[in-house]
Amino acid sequence: MEKAKTLESRLRTFRRLVRTGLLLLALAALAACARDTPETALRAQLQRMQAAATERRAGDFMEGVSADFIGNDGMDRAALHNLMRAQVLSNSTIGVTIGPVEFEEKSGQATLRFTALLTGSQGRFIPDSAQTYSIITGWRLEDGEWRVYYAQWKPNP
């Protein structure tokens, strides 16, 4: 009988420790999120969009694009989405390698400048197509998320 009470007491203590530990982990995660700088958050968003492109998830990529997006030659959000879908349909493998990213923030908006190597392939070891681009993107916070509202890209020679 006494062994059962001791075991029950130990279990209660263990459960309290587990709950306390989980609470501390949750608080630490919240504190870490609260300290994200705009640059850190933007770099994370760029990485999510890069992953979505390489994993051929055009819809997930577009979650990072503002409704009023404008790109080269007046390309709007719908045209960008169609371009992404066309790349997914025409390439079984998509590669996106982003070079160093320059970050600049002013008045709640940000600009990212970087180069990107884009590759496409029909499943072969060597890509069927590859091109490096210089890219300038404009970003702003929308509903707590950074979204790209402007992009300009040009192929590098």
N, C-alpha and C positions, 0 to 999 in steps of 0.2 A: 504494500500500500504506500509506504513511504517512498519507495523507488519510483512509483508511478507519479507521485507529487513532484519529486525532484526532476523527473524527465519532463513533466508538464511545465514546470517552472523554467527549465532550460529552453524548451521550445518557445515559450512566450518571450524570453530574453532574446533568443535568436531571431524571432519574427520582428521584434522591435528594432534590432540592429539592421536587419535587411531593409525594413521600411525607412529607417533613418538614412541608410546608405543610398537608397533609391532617391529619396528626397534631396540629399546633397548632390547627387549626380544631376538631377533635374534642375536644381538651382544653378549649378555650374554651367550647364548647357545654356540656360537662359542668360546668364551673365556673359557668356562667350558670344551669344547672338547679339546682345545689346551693344557690345563693343566693336562690332564689325564696322570698319570704316567704309566710306563709299567706294574707295579703291578696292578693298578686299571683296566687297559684295559684287562689284562690277566684274572683277576678274573671275569670281565664282560663276557668275551668270554667263560670261563668255565661255568658260570651260563646259558648262552644261549645254550650251548651244553647239559647241564643237563636238561634244559627245553625241548629241542628237543627230548631227549631220553625218558623222562617221558610222553611226548605228542605223542610218537610213530612216530616221523617225522625223519626217518633215513636219508633222503636226506639233511635235514637242519642240522642234527648233522654232517654230512660229510663235510659240508662247512667249518668247523673248522679244517679239517684234510688236511695236506699237500699231494701233489701228490706223493712224495717219502717217505711216512710214512713207518716206520718199527716197528713192535711190537713183542710180544712173538713168539718164534720159527720161526722168519722170516716172520711173518704175514705182508702182504702189504696192501695198501689202499683198493684194491678191496676185499680182504678177510675180512677186517674189515667191509666194507660196507655189504658184504654178512652175516656176523655175526649179524650185527644190524638188517638187514631185517629178518633174521631167528627169532630173539627175538621178533620182532614186530608181525610176523605171528603166533608164538607159545604162545604168552601171550596177553590177552586182556587188561591187566593192567601191566605197568612197573613202578617200583619205583627206584629212584636213590637218595640216601641221602649221601651227601659229608660231611666228617668231616673237622676239621681244615686244612687249606692249608698252607704249608711252601713254601715261594717264594725265589728264588735266581736268580740273573741276572749277566751274564758275557758276555762281547763282543757282545752285541746285541742279545743274546740268553738267554732263561730263563728255569729254571727247577721248576716244581711244584711237591710237594710231599703231598699226602693226602691219607686218607682211604675213601672207598665208600661202602655203603651197597646197594647191588642190589637185587631187589625183582621182582618176576614175578607171575602173577595170571591169572586164567581164569575167573575173575570177582567176585571171592569170597571175603569175608571180610578179611580172613586170607590168606596171600600169599602162593602159592603152592611151591615156592622156594625162598630161601634167602641165600646170601653169602656176607661176608665182604671181601674186597680186600685191600691190600696195593698197591698204584699206584705211579709210578714215571713217569713224562711226560717231554719231551723236546719240547720247543716252539721256534719259530723264526718269525720275521716279514716278510710277503710276501704281496706285493702290499698294504702296509699300514694296514694289518690285521694280528693278531697273529694266527698262525696255529700250531697244534701239529705235529711234524715230527717224534717223538719217544715216545713209551710208553712201560712200563714194569709193569706187574701186577702179583700179587701172592695172592692166597686165604689165609686168616688168619685162624688159627686153631679155 
